Amino acid sequence: MTTGIRGNFIGGEWREGIDGGVDAVLDPATGETIAEVASSSAADIDRAVAAATDAFPGWAATTPAERATALWRLADRMEEHQDELVALESRNVGKPIAAVPEEIEFDIDNLRFFAGAARTSTAQATGEYMAGYTSVLRREPLGVVASIAPWNYPLMMAIWKIGPALAAGNTVVLKPSELTPMTALRLAELAEDLLPPGVLNVVTGQGESAGAALSGHPGVAIVSLTGEVSTGMAVMRAAADSLTRVHLELGGKAPVVVFDDADLDAAVAAVRLFGYFNAGQDCTASTRVIAGPGVYGDLVDGLAEAASSLVMGSPADESTELGPLISADQQERVSGFVDRAVGAGAKVVTGGEPGDGPGFYYRASVVADVAQDSEIAQREVFGPVVTVQRFDDEAEAIAWANDVDYGLSASVWTKDVGRAHRVANALRFGTVWVNDHGPLVAEMPHGGFKHSGMGKDLSAHSIEHYTELKHVMINIG
C-alpha cells in the first residue's frame, strides 16, 4: 500500500516540492512502493536554507538551558512514539523488528545526552595575557548546518547530526537518503511544536540534485555527511568553492584481529552479531577477520556455523535475525564482490548467494582464504559477508589490519594484556575494542582516520565541531 505524497518541512510548515517531482520509497523486503515523497530541487533547498538562515539569530541567542529543554522534550516525544518509530524504521530499512527497539532507545538516549551537553560547553576562562587587557574566549555556533544522513541508520544518524548542531545554537537543514526518508519526516512532525520555525528543516530528494545543491549552498556554514567515500569527496569539492566546513563519516573496513590465545566462542559470537547486524550494512561491522595460525581453521568453522544459524526472513517476524539489503543495486553489488573473490581464489564456506523469493536478500556468508591485496579485503562490501585471513605473527596482523584506506573501527582479541595495549595503540582506527566489537556510548566520540572521514559524532567533542572560538580582548587600563 502506498501512502500519500509527503512534502518538505520548511520554516515550520509542510510544503510541496516546487517542481512537483516525487520519489518512490520501497519496502526492501518486498520491493513494493510504500510511500512517495518530494523529489526536491535546488529551489527547494534555497527555500530551506533561507528559513534556517532567518531562524538562526533567534535560536543562537537562546540560552543553553532553553536549547537543552527543547531537545529533552523532543526525546520525550520520541519515547512516547517509540513503537511507531520502531515499526517505521523496520519497514523502510528492512531491519528485523526485534533488533530495532534497542536502536531507537539508543537514539533517544543520544538526544538526551546532547541536551545535557548543551549546558556544559565551555571555553577558556577569562585571563590577562597582556598588561591592561583581559581576554575572553567564546564558543559560538556556526550558522546553518547541512545534515545529510545515510540509509543504513536513518533516524540514528539524523539524531547524531541534529543533536549537537542544535545544542550548539545552529539551525539545521536535514536531507535524509532518498531510500529511507520516513523516520526523518516523522521526526519533523514530532518536533513541529517543540522548536521555533526554521530551526529544523527536513528536505527529501535525490543526492545528485537535492544533496548536491545543499552541500554546495553558499548559505551553509558546515556540511555534515555520513556516506560513501566518493560522496564525501564530492561534498568536499562542492564545499571548497565557498570554503564551507565539512564533517564526514565515510565508512570503514573493520579488522577483527584474533590471536591464538583469544576466547574463540566470544569472538565468534561477536562477529555473528556485529558482522551481520543490519545485514552487514554498518560502517563498523566486524566483517574482516584476521586470525592467528593456531585458531584459523577453528575460527572459520565456527563462523560458518554461526552464519548458517542466522534466521533470514521477513523484518516483521520477531524471529528474524537477517533482513534484506536496502535495494536491488546493493544486492547486486554484494553478489559482485563475492563472485569476484571466488574468481580470485577465495573460498565461500557458507552463503555466497542471494536469498529466495521477493525482496533484496543475501545469505549470511563466510569467505575464507582471502588475500590481503584482494578487492574483498580492501573495499567496503556493506553486506552480510565476513572474510577470514590467516596471519603468521603479531607484526603481520598489525600491518594487514592497517593496510586499508579506511580507519573507523577495529577490535583485538587476546588474553595478553600487554599485547592488547600494544596492538590497540598500533592500529590506526578511531575506535578500537578489546575482546568485544561494536558497543557505543553517547559519552565517547565516534569517528575515523584516513578515508573514514574527519570530525567526531557523539560525545561533547561533536558539539565543539559545530562551533567556532571567538577571542574578545577588553582594554581594562
Disulfide bonds with the S-S distance in Angstrom:
none
